[in-house]
Amino acid sequence: MFKAVVKTIILLGILFVMLYVGMNNTHAIDFHFPIAGTTAKTPIHASAALVYFGVFAVGVLAGTVLTVGGGGGGRKSSGGKDK
């Protein structure tokens, strides 16, 4: 239970930083990400906070997939005897 409380406090801290960044970066920016291909010609014109949140959300989703995903890619035991 202690781990869950610590993780919740850390998550709330990260969410506070996101809120703080969003409150102080309300101006619009041009977001260029040439590797994606589509933003090389026409950049995304959006609020800096919205772009920050989008990049953060993609990172969280990727981390979740890498941590939880896989679905049994580990070694399987045969029970000890070969027939």
C-alpha positions in Angstrom: 0.0 0.0 0.0 2.9 2.3 0.7 4.1 2.0 -2.9 0.7 3.0 -4.2 0.7 6.1 -2.0 4.2 7.1 -3.2 3.3 6.5 -6.9 0.1 8.6 -6.5 2.0 11.5 -4.9 4.6 11.4 -7.7 1.8 11.3 -10.3 0.1 14.3 -8.7 3.4 16.1 -8.7 3.8 15.5 -12.4 0.3 16.6 -13.1 0.9 19.8 -11.1 4.0 20.5 -13.3 1.8 20.0 -16.4 -0.8 22.4 -15.0 1.8 25.0 -14.1 3.3 24.8 -17.6 -0.1 25.1 -19.2 -1.0 28.1 -17.2 2.2 30.0 -18.1 2.5 29.0 -21.8 -0.7 30.1 -23.4 0.8 31.5 -26.5 0.5 29.7 -29.8 3.6 28.0 -31.3 4.5 26.2 -34.5 5.5 22.6 -33.7 7.9 21.1 -36.2 8.7 17.3 -36.1 10.2 16.5 -39.5 10.7 12.8 -38.7 6.9 12.3 -38.7 6.7 13.7 -42.3 3.5 15.7 -42.1 4.8 18.5 -39.9 7.8 19.1 -42.3 5.6 21.0 -44.8 2.8 22.3 -42.5 3.7 22.6 -38.8 1.1 22.1 -36.2 0.0 25.6 -34.9 -1.4 25.2 -31.4 -1.0 26.4 -27.8 2.3 25.5 -26.3 0.6 23.8 -23.4 -1.5 21.6 -25.7 1.7 20.5 -27.5 3.4 19.9 -24.2 0.5 17.8 -23.0 0.4 15.8 -26.3 4.1 14.9 -26.1 3.7 14.0 -22.4 0.6 11.8 -23.2 2.5 9.9 -26.0 5.3 9.3 -23.5 3.0 8.0 -20.8 1.2 5.7 -23.3 4.5 4.4 -24.6 5.8 3.8 -21.1 2.6 2.0 -20.2 2.8 -0.3 -23.3 6.5 -1.1 -22.6 5.9 -1.8 -18.9 2.6 -3.7 -19.1 2.6 -5.0 -22.7 4.3 -8.0 -24.1 1.8 -10.6 -23.0 3.9 -13.6 -21.9 7.0 -13.2 -23.9 9.0 -14.8 -21.1 10.4 -18.3 -20.9 8.0 -21.2 -20.6 8.8 -24.2 -18.5 7.9 -27.7 -19.8 7.3 -29.3 -16.4 10.6 -31.0 -16.0 10.3 -34.2 -18.1 10.7 -34.7 -21.9 8.8 -37.5 -23.5 
